[in-house]
Amino acid sequence: METRKYEITYIIRPDLEESAKAELVARFDKILADNGATVVDSKDWDTRRFAYPIAKYTEGTYHVVNVEADSDEALNEFSRLAKFSDDILRHMIVKR
C-alpha cells in the first residue's frame, strides 16, 4: 500500500504545566508510532485566542504533527484516544 502524508493539529488546554504537556505530546506521538505510523515532525505551533470558548477556555496551545502512514489504523487510534483525553480540547486530521 502507498504511504500517505497527514497533518494532525490538536489544541492542548492552556493551564497544563510544561512537563505534563511534554508527557502528553510524547504519549500521543508514541500512540502513532506504535500503530504503524512514522512521526516526521512534532512541534508546538502557538498559543492562540479562540473565537469562542471551548470547554470554558478562551485560548489554547496548538500542536502540529506531520505523519506518514500506510493505513488509517494509527490515525483512528489517535482520534479515539484524543476524544477521551481531557487535556486535548480539539483535534483535526488532514491528508496532505
C-alpha positions as CSV (number, residue, x, y, z in Angstrom):
1,M,0.0,0.0,0.0
2,E,1.1,3.5,-0.7
3,T,2.4,5.7,2.1
4,R,0.3,8.8,2.7
5,K,1.1,12.0,4.5
6,Y,-1.1,13.5,7.1
7,E,-1.1,16.6,9.3
8,I,-2.6,16.3,12.8
9,T,-3.4,19.5,14.6
10,Y,-4.6,19.4,18.2
11,I,-5.3,22.0,20.9
12,I,-3.9,21.5,24.3
13,R,-5.5,23.2,27.3
14,P,-3.5,26.3,28.3
15,D,-3.3,25.7,32.1
16,L,-1.4,22.4,31.6
17,E,2.1,22.5,33.1
18,E,5.1,22.3,30.7
19,S,6.2,18.9,32.0
20,A,2.6,17.5,31.7
21,K,2.3,18.9,28.2
22,A,5.6,17.3,27.1
23,E,4.4,14.0,28.5
24,L,1.1,14.3,26.7
25,V,2.8,15.0,23.4
26,A,5.2,12.1,23.9
27,R,2.3,9.8,24.7
28,F,0.3,10.7,21.6
29,D,3.4,10.5,19.4
30,K,4.1,7.0,20.7
31,I,0.5,6.0,20.0
32,L,1.0,6.9,16.4
33,A,4.4,5.1,16.2
34,D,3.1,2.0,17.9
35,N,0.3,1.7,15.4
36,G,2.5,1.8,12.3
37,A,2.8,5.5,11.5
38,T,6.0,7.4,11.2
39,V,6.2,10.8,13.0
40,V,8.1,13.1,10.7
41,D,7.7,16.3,12.8
42,S,6.0,17.1,16.1
43,K,6.1,20.7,17.4
44,D,4.2,23.4,19.2
45,W,2.8,26.0,16.9
46,D,1.5,28.8,19.0
47,T,-0.8,29.7,21.9
48,R,-3.8,31.4,20.4
49,R,-7.1,33.0,21.5
50,F,-10.3,31.3,20.4
51,A,-13.1,32.9,18.5
52,Y,-15.5,31.3,21.1
53,P,-14.9,29.4,24.4
54,I,-14.1,25.7,24.1
55,A,-14.8,23.8,27.4
56,K,-14.7,27.2,29.3
57,Y,-11.2,28.0,27.9
58,T,-10.6,31.1,25.8
59,E,-7.2,30.1,24.5
60,G,-5.1,27.0,23.9
61,T,-1.7,25.8,22.7
62,Y,-1.8,24.4,19.1
63,H,0.4,21.4,18.4
64,V,1.1,20.2,14.9
65,V,2.3,16.6,14.0
66,N,3.3,15.6,10.5
67,V,2.8,11.8,10.0
68,E,3.4,9.2,7.2
69,A,1.2,6.1,7.4
70,D,0.3,3.1,5.2
71,S,-3.1,2.6,6.8
72,D,-5.6,4.5,8.8
73,E,-5.1,2.4,11.9
74,A,-2.8,4.8,13.7
75,L,-4.9,7.8,12.9
76,N,-8.1,6.1,14.1
77,E,-6.4,5.1,17.4
78,F,-5.1,8.7,17.8
79,S,-8.6,10.1,17.2
80,R,-10.3,7.7,19.5
81,L,-7.9,8.4,22.4
82,A,-7.8,12.2,21.8
83,K,-11.6,12.2,22.3
84,F,-11.2,10.7,25.8
85,S,-8.3,13.0,26.8
86,D,-9.4,16.0,28.9
87,D,-6.1,17.7,28.1
88,I,-6.9,17.9,24.3
89,L,-9.7,20.3,23.6
90,R,-10.0,19.7,19.8
91,H,-8.1,17.7,17.1
92,M,-8.1,17.6,13.4
93,I,-6.5,15.2,10.9
94,V,-5.9,16.4,7.3
95,K,-4.5,14.4,4.4
96,R,-1.7,16.3,2.8
